Amino acid sequence: MSEIKKRRWRIVRRMAVIATLGSAVFGLAVSDGELQGALRGGVTGLSMTILLASYSILYADAPRDSRLHRLSFLPALALQTLIYFVLIMLGLEIGALLVATQGVRGLQFDRSLLWSMAFSFAFVFVFNLALQVNSILGQGELLKFIVGRYHRPRSEERIFLFLDLVGSTAMAEQLGGVRFFDLLNQVYGDIAEPILEHGGEIHKYVGDEVIVTWTSESGVMGSRCLACALAIEARLASLGDRYRADFSVRPAFRYGLHLGQVMSGELGSVKREIAYVGDPVNTAARLIDVCRETGRSYVASGALLERVPLPPGMAAVPLGPVRLRGKEAALPLFALAAAPIVA
């Protein structure tokens, strides 16, 4: 099972527990403390979770060019609301059929049903809103905001991987704005799996660039930051024929990797985000320039390679101390490749 699907099912399991317990408490309250009311509420919550999760997973797995994904905001909202209404009513009916209250099975159109519908819609709305906000912010970012992990700036050592799409300007001219945007969406969707599998956090998309980060402990473990770059390249290479057929191009990235101490914290007022500020971020970005100048696909700093052992099949070739744009001191840099190379 892919890492993305594993994450989805972890969310579903948590959602099932929360929905079952919350619905049981709600059922106990509206039934004036009857045990059958709590049982019915729990069964209803579990049934509803299974139905809604199944639909959400099917929707997420639908091709991006499907009619469902092509709908604009208002039609999509109307359709989603209708589908949720049907699934919620079906979940309420399942709970009512499986557990009788006051000797009656099946839904009874009374005040209790109205309260149950209101509670169900509120729960689904809040949970889906949380999922959407978390998706926009990035994996786990919403939880970091909620618990205040970065409410005050903190110093931490992090690894940064910058990815730069090779030939993006020519691709944009060849494909046009809309098709190039579709290409970026497809590429970013395809590389998400290897990034997640190697414990990376997608920090930001900057046009045709992607910034991935790890805590130093996470990225060093198993050389995951280096293995991630290899896995991304392998993933895109395996999909090359499909990209050629769909877009008449074969996307590839340049990779810059660096490690260092940064300040991490919530940044902004009107729009807030968790930001990483410090020289290591700028240095990692500058390594992309070295890739262009030397014709290499991978360039890593000596600071990173001192801490991260090379994974099997990867070799490092010294490029010598290099003075990066905007830097006073030269840095030891290395070109990397998936197979042994000669300087």
HULINCOR-V633824 format. One record per residue. N is the residue number from 1. SS is DSSP state (hx for helix, st for strand, lp for the rest). D_CENTER is the distance of its C-alpha to the mean C-alpha in Angstrom with 1 decimal. Layout:
N&SS&D_CENTER + N&SS&D_CENTER
This chain:
1&lp&16.4 + 2&lp&13.1 + 3&hx&10.5 + 4&hx&8.1 + 5&hx&11.4 + 6&hx&12.3 + 7&hx&9.5 + 8&hx&10.6 + 9&hx&14.1 + 10&hx&13.8 + 11&hx&12.8 + 12&hx&15.7 + 13&hx&18.0 + 14&hx&17.5 + 15&hx&17.9 + 16&hx&21.0 + 17&hx&22.6 + 18&hx&22.1 + 19&hx&23.4 + 20&hx&26.3 + 21&hx&27.5 + 22&hx&27.1 + 23&hx&28.9 + 24&hx&31.6 + 25&hx&32.4 + 26&hx&32.5 + 27&hx&34.7 + 28&hx&37.0 + 29&hx&37.4 + 30&hx&38.3 + 31&lp&40.6 + 32&lp&42.6 + 33&lp&41.6 + 34&lp&42.2 + 35&hx&40.5 + 36&hx&40.2 + 37&hx&38.2 + 38&hx&35.6 + 39&hx&35.5 + 40&hx&35.1 + 41&hx&32.3 + 42&hx&30.4 + 43&hx&30.9 + 44&hx&29.9 + 45&hx&26.6 + 46&hx&25.8 + 47&hx&26.8 + 48&hx&24.9 + 49&hx&21.6 + 50&hx&22.2 + 51&hx&23.1 + 52&hx&20.2 + 53&hx&17.6 + 54&hx&19.3 + 55&hx&19.2 + 56&hx&15.5 + 57&hx&14.7 + 58&hx&17.3 + 59&hx&16.1 + 60&hx&12.5 + 61&hx&14.3 + 62&lp&16.9 + 63&lp&17.3 + 64&lp&16.0 + 65&lp&19.7 + 66&lp&20.9 + 67&hx&23.0 + 68&hx&20.7 + 69&hx&17.9 + 70&hx&20.6 + 71&lp&22.0 + 72&lp&22.2 + 73&hx&21.2 + 74&hx&24.4 + 75&hx&25.1 + 76&hx&21.6 + 77&hx&22.0 + 78&hx&25.5 + 79&hx&24.6 + 80&hx&21.7 + 81&hx&24.2 + 82&hx&26.8 + 83&hx&24.8 + 84&hx&23.7 + 85&hx&27.4 + 86&hx&28.6 + 87&hx&26.3 + 88&hx&27.1 + 89&hx&30.8 + 90&hx&30.5 + 91&hx&29.0 + 92&hx&31.8 + 93&hx&34.4 + 94&hx&33.2 + 95&hx&33.5 + 96&hx&36.9 + 97&hx&38.2 + 98&hx&37.2 + 99&lp&38.5 + 100&lp&41.7 + 101&st&42.5 + 102&lp&46.1 + 103&lp&47.1 + 104&st&45.2 + 105&lp&42.4 + 106&lp&40.2 + 107&lp&39.1 + 108&lp&41.7 + 109&lp&41.3 + 110&lp&42.1 + 111&hx&40.8 + 112&hx&38.8 + 113&hx&36.8 + 114&hx&36.1 + 115&hx&34.8 + 116&hx&32.6 + 117&hx&31.2 + 118&hx&30.5 + 119&hx&28.8 + 120&hx&26.6 + 121&hx&25.6 + 122&hx&24.9 + 123&hx&22.7 + 124&hx&20.7 + 125&hx&20.4 + 126&hx&19.2 + 127&hx&16.7 + 128&hx&15.2 + 129&hx&15.4 + 130&hx&13.5 + 131&hx&10.6 + 132&hx&10.8 + 133&hx&11.2 + 134&hx&8.3 + 135&hx&6.1 + 136&hx&8.5 + 137&hx&8.7 + 138&lp&5.3 + 139&lp&4.6 + 140&lp&8.3 + 141&hx&9.8 + 142&hx&11.7 + 143&hx&13.3 + 144&hx&14.3 + 145&hx&16.0 + 146&hx&17.7 + 147&hx&19.2 + 148&lp&20.1 + 149&lp&18.9 + 150&lp&19.1 + 151&lp&21.7 + 152&lp&24.2 + 153&lp&23.5 + 154&st&23.4 + 155&st&24.1 + 156&st&21.9 + 157&st&21.8 + 158&st&18.6 + 159&st&17.9 + 160&st&16.6 + 161&st&15.9 + 162&st&16.5 + 163&st&16.2 + 164&st&18.7 + 165&st&19.3 + 166&lp&22.9 + 167&lp&25.3 + 168&hx&23.0 + 169&hx&26.1 + 170&hx&28.1 + 171&hx&25.4 + 172&hx&25.1 + 173&hx&28.9 + 174&hx&29.1 + 175&hx&26.6 + 176&lp&27.0 + 177&hx&24.5 + 178&hx&23.0 + 179&hx&22.7 + 180&hx&21.3 + 181&hx&18.5 + 182&hx&18.0 + 183&hx&18.0 + 184&hx&15.3 + 185&hx&13.0 + 186&hx&14.1 + 187&hx&13.7 + 188&hx&10.2 + 189&hx&9.3 + 190&hx&11.6 + 191&hx&10.6 + 192&hx&7.0 + 193&hx&9.0 + 194&hx&11.4 + 195&hx&9.2 + 196&hx&7.7 + 197&hx&11.3 + 198&lp&12.8 + 199&lp&11.1 + 200&lp&9.7 + 201&st&7.6 + 202&st&6.7 + 203&st&9.3 + 204&st&10.5 + 205&st&11.6 + 206&st&15.4 + 207&lp&16.9 + 208&lp&17.2 + 209&st&15.8 + 210&st&12.5 + 211&st&12.6 + 212&st&11.0 + 213&st&12.6 + 214&st&13.9 + 215&st&16.6 + 216&hx&19.7 + 217&hx&20.3 + 218&hx&16.9 + 219&hx&17.2 + 220&hx&20.9 + 221&hx&20.7 + 222&hx&21.4 + 223&hx&21.0 + 224&hx&17.3 + 225&hx&16.7 + 226&hx&19.5 + 227&hx&18.7 + 228&hx&15.1 + 229&hx&16.9 + 230&hx&19.3 + 231&hx&16.8 + 232&hx&15.1 + 233&hx&18.7 + 234&hx&19.8 + 235&hx&17.1 + 236&hx&18.1 + 237&hx&21.7 + 238&hx&21.6 + 239&lp&20.4 + 240&hx&23.0 + 241&hx&25.5 + 242&hx&23.1 + 243&hx&22.1 + 244&hx&25.8 + 245&hx&26.8 + 246&hx&24.3 + 247&hx&24.3 + 248&lp&27.2 + 249&lp&25.2 + 250&lp&23.5 + 251&lp&20.6 + 252&lp&20.5 + 253&st&19.3 + 254&st&21.2 + 255&st&19.8 + 256&st&20.9 + 257&st&20.4 + 258&st&21.9 + 259&st&22.1 + 260&st&23.7 + 261&st&24.2 + 262&st&22.4 + 263&st&22.5 + 264&st&19.4 + 265&st&19.6 + 266&st&19.0 + 267&st&20.3 + 268&lp&21.8 + 269&lp&23.8 + 270&lp&23.2 + 271&lp&19.6 + 272&lp&18.1 + 273&st&15.3 + 274&st&14.9 + 275&st&16.6 + 276&st&17.9 + 277&st&21.5 + 278&lp&24.0 + 279&hx&25.6 + 280&hx&23.1 + 281&hx&20.6 + 282&hx&23.4 + 283&hx&24.7 + 284&hx&21.5 + 285&hx&21.6 + 286&hx&25.3 + 287&hx&24.8 + 288&hx&23.6 + 289&hx&27.1 + 290&hx&28.6 + 291&hx&26.9 + 292&hx&28.4 + 293&hx&31.8 + 294&hx&32.1 + 295&lp&30.6 + 296&lp&28.3 + 297&lp&24.8 + 298&st&23.8 + 299&st&25.2 + 300&st&24.7 + 301&st&26.7 + 302&hx&29.4 + 303&hx&27.8 + 304&hx&24.8 + 305&hx&27.0 + 306&lp&29.3 + 307&lp&26.7 + 308&lp&24.6 + 309&lp&26.8 + 310&lp&26.4 + 311&lp&25.0 + 312&lp&27.5 + 313&lp&28.3 + 314&lp&27.2 + 315&st&30.0 + 316&st&30.3 + 317&st&33.0 + 318&st&34.2 + 319&st&34.2 + 320&st&36.3 + 321&st&35.9 + 322&st&34.3 + 323&lp&34.6 + 324&lp&31.4 + 325&lp&31.8 + 326&lp&32.4 + 327&lp&33.0 + 328&lp&36.4 + 329&lp&36.1 + 330&lp&35.3 + 331&st&32.6 + 332&st&32.8 + 333&st&30.3 + 334&st&29.8 + 335&st&28.9 + 336&st&26.9 + 337&st&27.0 + 338&lp&26.1 + 339&lp&29.9 + 340&lp&32.9 + 341&lp&33.9 + 342&lp&37.1 + 343&lp&37.2
